[in-house]
């Protein structure tokens, strides 16, 4: 009986999926380390709605917002009073990355997405805790999620947009 319980618990743990709600919000800390081991840390809040709308609101060390509807990426730099708008070719699609992840060991998963390797850690409730990867400039990027809240209700679409004053310079790329 004891062996059966151990096998049942182990198989439940090993074959559990990474749970990502259609809508979640979380505080985050993003640590970027370059090849000379110099680090810069950013922090703020992130929202994901229906795996399509994404909003990163950076509060430290600079105030910046990054919003996407899956087609357009808008970057609002409040310190520079500048907005950059881009048509998206590639993006960090958290939902697709998590769906492609395979169990590595303990609460660690690995995913290959758009030729990049992502290392994903889960918390004790099997929810997203962190993602680590190397960006296009070979910087190591680690994003740690804290106080994650899952929701069954889609976030208000207006809330998912970046707001900025009309006097900001707008650059279209």
Residue frames as qw, qx, qy, qz and C-alpha x, y, z in Angstrom:
[[0.000, 0.887, 0.462, 0.000, 0.00, 0.00, 0.00],
 [0.312, -0.790, 0.102, 0.518, 2.81, 2.40, 0.90],
 [0.401, -0.130, 0.604, 0.676, 4.55, 1.70, -2.44],
 [0.213, 0.632, 0.668, 0.330, 1.28, 2.38, -4.30],
 [0.126, -0.938, -0.249, 0.204, 0.91, 5.78, -2.56],
 [0.386, -0.591, 0.341, 0.621, 4.52, 6.72, -3.32],
 [0.356, 0.157, 0.695, 0.605, 4.10, 5.78, -7.00],
 [0.092, 0.794, 0.582, 0.147, 0.81, 7.69, -7.19],
 [0.217, -0.903, -0.065, 0.365, 2.27, 10.82, -5.59],
 [0.418, -0.403, 0.493, 0.648, 5.42, 10.65, -7.70],
 [0.321, 0.354, 0.703, 0.527, 3.53, 10.21, -10.97],
 [0.012, 0.902, 0.430, -0.028, 1.18, 13.08, -10.10],
 [0.294, -0.810, 0.147, 0.486, 4.18, 15.32, -9.45],
 [0.425, -0.245, 0.607, 0.625, 6.22, 14.27, -12.48],
 [0.216, 0.370, 0.727, 0.537, 3.39, 14.50, -14.99],
 [0.017, 0.792, 0.451, -0.411, 1.70, 17.61, -13.65],
 [0.425, 0.648, 0.291, 0.562, 1.33, 20.45, -16.08],
 [0.227, -0.097, -0.195, 0.949, 2.47, 23.98, -15.53],
 [0.034, 0.743, 0.665, -0.066, -0.67, 25.81, -14.60],
 [0.127, -0.104, 0.082, 0.983, -1.07, 29.22, -16.18],
 [0.279, 0.639, 0.610, -0.377, -4.48, 30.80, -15.95],
 [0.415, 0.655, 0.435, 0.459, -5.86, 32.65, -18.95],
 [0.029, -0.868, 0.015, -0.495, -5.51, 35.79, -16.85],
 [0.736, -0.433, -0.308, 0.419, -2.91, 36.49, -14.20],
 [0.073, 0.912, -0.174, 0.363, -1.13, 39.35, -12.54],
 [0.856, -0.298, -0.179, 0.382, 2.09, 39.31, -10.59],
 [0.164, -0.924, 0.302, 0.167, 4.82, 41.47, -9.19],
 [0.919, 0.279, -0.027, 0.277, 8.13, 40.73, -10.87],
 [0.321, -0.793, 0.391, 0.341, 11.85, 41.25, -10.55],
 [0.837, 0.531, 0.016, 0.132, 13.84, 41.03, -13.78],
 [0.486, -0.697, 0.396, 0.348, 17.59, 40.58, -13.45],
 [0.749, 0.654, -0.071, 0.078, 19.71, 41.07, -16.58],
 [0.615, -0.601, 0.388, 0.331, 23.35, 39.93, -16.39],
 [0.561, 0.759, -0.281, -0.173, 25.75, 40.74, -19.23],
 [0.903, 0.242, -0.289, 0.205, 28.82, 38.74, -20.32],
 [0.310, 0.487, -0.489, 0.653, 31.02, 40.75, -17.90],
 [0.435, -0.371, -0.766, 0.296, 28.77, 39.69, -15.02],
 [0.077, -0.013, 0.189, -0.979, 27.34, 43.21, -14.57],
 [0.052, -0.493, -0.868, 0.012, 23.75, 43.08, -13.33],
 [0.223, -0.115, 0.023, -0.968, 20.83, 45.42, -13.54],
 [0.016, 0.362, 0.907, -0.214, 17.53, 44.72, -11.79],
 [0.300, -0.222, -0.268, -0.888, 14.11, 45.94, -12.81],
 [0.039, 0.282, 0.888, -0.361, 10.89, 45.53, -10.89],
 [0.368, 0.023, -0.144, -0.919, 7.23, 46.16, -11.39],
 [0.607, 0.198, 0.635, -0.436, 3.98, 44.40, -12.18],
 [0.123, 0.141, -0.783, -0.594, 2.87, 42.23, -15.10],
 [0.651, 0.262, 0.440, -0.560, -0.59, 41.30, -16.38],
 [0.029, 0.089, -0.864, -0.494, -1.47, 38.62, -18.92],
 [0.568, 0.289, 0.403, -0.656, -5.02, 38.43, -20.25],
 [0.848, 0.409, 0.219, -0.257, -6.36, 35.66, -22.45],
 [0.743, -0.153, 0.454, 0.468, -2.76, 34.78, -23.48],
 [0.475, 0.657, 0.354, 0.467, -3.00, 37.66, -25.94],
 [0.038, -0.913, 0.030, -0.406, -2.82, 40.94, -24.05],
 [0.767, -0.203, -0.298, 0.531, 0.31, 41.55, -22.05],
 [0.018, -0.917, 0.051, -0.395, 1.32, 44.53, -19.96],
 [0.708, -0.154, -0.339, 0.600, 4.61, 45.01, -18.11],
 [0.124, -0.941, -0.055, -0.311, 4.68, 48.04, -15.83],
 [0.685, 0.085, -0.362, 0.627, 8.23, 48.78, -14.70],
 [0.327, -0.926, -0.163, -0.100, 8.60, 50.94, -11.60],
 [0.437, -0.786, 0.384, 0.207, 12.31, 50.58, -10.76],
 [0.401, -0.387, -0.122, 0.821, 14.91, 51.77, -11.71],
 [0.093, 0.075, -0.276, -0.954, 12.96, 53.65, -14.38],
 [0.520, 0.390, 0.529, -0.546, 9.26, 54.11, -15.03],
 [0.207, 0.265, -0.704, -0.626, 8.34, 52.27, -18.23],
 [0.730, 0.201, 0.488, -0.435, 5.37, 50.37, -19.65],
 [0.083, 0.236, -0.833, -0.492, 5.39, 47.66, -22.30],
 [0.641, 0.270, 0.473, -0.541, 2.02, 46.63, -23.76],
 [0.074, 0.185, -0.826, -0.527, 1.07, 44.16, -26.46],
 [0.739, 0.192, 0.220, -0.607, -2.11, 42.95, -28.09],
 [0.800, 0.034, 0.586, 0.129, -0.22, 40.15, -29.83],
 [0.630, 0.638, 0.300, 0.327, 0.25, 42.20, -33.01],
 [0.208, 0.811, -0.120, 0.533, 1.70, 45.52, -31.85],
 [0.665, -0.344, -0.380, 0.543, 4.23, 46.24, -29.12],
 [0.011, -0.890, -0.051, -0.453, 4.12, 49.64, -27.45],
 [0.661, -0.200, -0.370, 0.621, 6.99, 50.77, -25.22],
 [0.119, -0.917, -0.130, -0.357, 6.37, 53.89, -23.15],
 [0.619, -0.039, -0.354, 0.700, 9.46, 55.37, -21.50],
 [0.220, -0.912, -0.343, -0.036, 8.17, 57.97, -19.06],
 [0.528, -0.602, 0.095, 0.592, 11.68, 59.21, -18.17],
 [0.332, -0.068, 0.494, 0.801, 12.43, 60.00, -21.83],
 [0.422, 0.539, 0.274, -0.676, 8.83, 61.05, -22.56],
 [0.280, 0.402, -0.681, -0.544, 8.95, 58.77, -25.57],
 [0.815, 0.136, 0.456, -0.332, 6.74, 56.07, -27.07],
 [0.084, 0.381, -0.805, -0.446, 8.01, 53.40, -29.47],
 [0.804, 0.219, 0.317, -0.453, 5.49, 51.38, -31.46],
 [0.000, 0.391, -0.856, -0.337, 6.46, 48.19, -33.33],
 [0.869, 0.101, -0.245, -0.418, 4.72, 45.52, -35.37],
 [0.608, -0.474, 0.626, -0.118, 5.58, 42.27, -33.65],
 [0.644, 0.391, -0.628, -0.197, 7.52, 39.54, -35.39],
 [0.617, -0.046, -0.734, 0.282, 8.63, 37.77, -32.22],
 [0.409, -0.652, 0.172, -0.615, 7.58, 38.06, -28.64],
 [0.029, 0.194, -0.894, 0.403, 8.05, 36.36, -25.31],
 [0.681, -0.222, -0.358, -0.599, 4.89, 34.24, -25.48],
 [0.274, -0.371, 0.754, -0.468, 4.76, 32.91, -21.93],
 [0.825, 0.076, 0.315, -0.463, 1.76, 30.68, -22.62],
 [0.840, 0.453, -0.282, -0.095, 3.42, 28.94, -25.60],
 [0.221, 0.573, -0.722, 0.319, 6.69, 28.58, -23.72],
 [0.472, -0.263, 0.675, -0.503, 4.94, 26.90, -20.79],
 [0.892, 0.218, 0.126, -0.375, 2.92, 24.60, -23.04],
 [0.760, 0.505, -0.407, 0.046, 6.11, 23.35, -24.69],
 [0.170, -0.660, 0.649, -0.338, 7.96, 22.82, -21.39],
 [0.852, -0.042, -0.521, -0.040, 9.07, 19.37, -20.33],
 [0.703, -0.702, 0.095, -0.067, 9.90, 18.25, -16.83],
 [0.443, 0.641, -0.561, 0.280, 13.62, 18.35, -16.03],
 [0.521, -0.103, -0.744, 0.406, 13.89, 17.67, -12.29],
 [0.119, -0.357, -0.582, 0.721, 12.13, 18.62, -9.07],
 [0.243, 0.790, 0.447, -0.342, 10.07, 21.75, -9.86],
 [0.063, -0.592, 0.415, 0.688, 12.23, 22.69, -12.88],
 [0.720, 0.524, 0.455, -0.002, 11.04, 22.54, -16.47],
 [0.261, -0.380, 0.467, 0.754, 12.82, 23.31, -19.75],
 [0.579, 0.686, 0.411, -0.160, 11.29, 24.66, -22.94],
 [0.364, -0.110, 0.472, 0.795, 12.70, 25.40, -26.37],
 [0.305, 0.810, 0.469, -0.178, 10.82, 28.24, -28.06],
 [0.416, 0.907, -0.044, 0.040, 11.95, 30.08, -31.19],
 [0.761, 0.385, -0.340, 0.396, 15.39, 28.47, -30.86],
 [0.066, -0.601, 0.488, -0.629, 15.90, 29.70, -27.29],
 [0.558, -0.198, -0.780, 0.200, 16.12, 27.56, -24.19],
 [0.377, -0.598, 0.102, -0.700, 13.99, 28.63, -21.22],
 [0.371, -0.063, -0.842, 0.385, 14.40, 27.28, -17.71],
 [0.471, -0.514, -0.199, -0.689, 11.18, 27.48, -15.73],
 [0.176, 0.017, -0.831, 0.527, 10.78, 27.06, -11.98],
 [0.480, -0.539, -0.498, -0.482, 7.47, 26.41, -10.26],
 [0.271, -0.467, 0.500, -0.678, 6.44, 27.21, -6.71],
 [0.170, -0.052, 0.936, -0.304, 5.02, 24.70, -4.23],
 [0.571, 0.424, 0.467, -0.525, 1.53, 25.15, -5.77],
 [0.578, 0.199, 0.661, 0.436, 2.93, 24.26, -9.23],
 [0.282, 0.928, 0.236, -0.063, 2.50, 27.85, -10.44],
 [0.601, 0.605, -0.072, 0.517, 5.01, 29.91, -12.35],
 [0.573, -0.724, -0.078, 0.376, 7.81, 31.19, -10.09],
 [0.139, -0.747, 0.362, 0.540, 10.56, 32.19, -12.54],
 [0.820, 0.534, 0.161, 0.126, 11.76, 32.04, -16.14],
 [0.347, -0.702, 0.411, 0.467, 15.43, 32.27, -17.16],
 [0.781, 0.505, 0.297, 0.217, 16.88, 32.54, -20.67],
 [0.419, -0.317, 0.264, 0.809, 19.57, 34.24, -22.75],
 [0.395, 0.792, 0.225, -0.408, 18.38, 37.17, -24.86],
 [0.743, 0.634, 0.111, 0.187, 19.55, 38.11, -28.37],
 [0.171, 0.866, -0.377, 0.282, 22.56, 39.99, -26.93],
 [0.708, 0.076, -0.645, 0.279, 23.67, 36.95, -24.87],
 [0.223, -0.415, 0.458, -0.754, 22.55, 38.58, -21.63],
 [0.259, -0.244, -0.922, 0.151, 21.20, 36.19, -19.03],
 [0.386, -0.334, -0.051, -0.858, 17.66, 37.23, -18.15],
 [0.242, -0.250, -0.904, 0.248, 15.85, 35.95, -15.09],
 [0.385, -0.390, -0.126, -0.827, 12.30, 36.99, -14.31],
 [0.164, -0.141, -0.879, 0.425, 11.04, 36.12, -10.82],
 [0.387, -0.486, -0.418, -0.663, 7.28, 36.28, -10.23],
 [0.137, -0.075, -0.735, 0.660, 5.95, 37.13, -6.76],
 [0.304, 0.340, 0.506, -0.732, 2.43, 37.35, -5.35],
 [0.142, -0.017, -0.737, -0.661, 0.91, 35.82, -8.47],
 [0.480, 0.280, 0.531, -0.640, -2.86, 36.01, -8.74],
 [0.067, 0.142, 0.859, 0.487, -4.80, 33.87, -11.18],
 [0.406, 0.318, 0.292, -0.805, -8.20, 35.00, -12.42],
 [0.419, 0.356, 0.820, 0.162, -11.01, 33.40, -14.41],
 [0.255, 0.883, 0.341, -0.196, -12.17, 36.85, -15.49],
 [0.602, 0.433, 0.174, 0.648, -10.50, 38.65, -18.40],
 [0.294, -0.456, -0.177, 0.821, -8.88, 41.94, -17.43],
 [0.299, 0.860, 0.256, -0.324, -10.46, 45.13, -18.71],
 [0.726, 0.435, 0.235, 0.479, -8.99, 45.78, -22.17],
 [0.078, 0.934, -0.042, 0.345, -8.48, 49.48, -21.36],
 [0.615, -0.732, 0.293, 0.016, -6.42, 48.54, -18.31],
 [0.863, -0.044, 0.362, 0.349, -4.18, 46.42, -20.55],
 [0.514, 0.742, 0.121, 0.413, -3.26, 49.42, -22.73],
 [0.531, -0.174, -0.159, 0.814, -0.33, 51.76, -22.13],
 [0.018, 0.948, 0.316, 0.017, -1.35, 55.30, -21.29],
 [0.543, -0.147, 0.042, 0.826, 0.84, 58.28, -22.02],
 [0.085, 0.748, 0.187, -0.631, 0.46, 62.05, -22.39],
 [0.635, 0.728, 0.255, 0.041, -0.08, 63.49, -25.88],
 [0.097, 0.942, -0.312, -0.076, 3.16, 65.50, -25.72],
 [0.688, -0.358, 0.588, 0.230, 5.35, 62.38, -25.68],
 [0.278, 0.545, -0.610, -0.504, 7.37, 61.77, -28.87],
 [0.879, 0.123, 0.408, -0.214, 6.06, 58.76, -30.82],
 [0.067, 0.537, -0.747, -0.385, 8.44, 56.63, -32.88],
 [0.904, 0.201, 0.187, -0.327, 7.02, 53.99, -35.20],
 [0.147, -0.554, 0.782, 0.245, 9.24, 51.12, -36.18]]
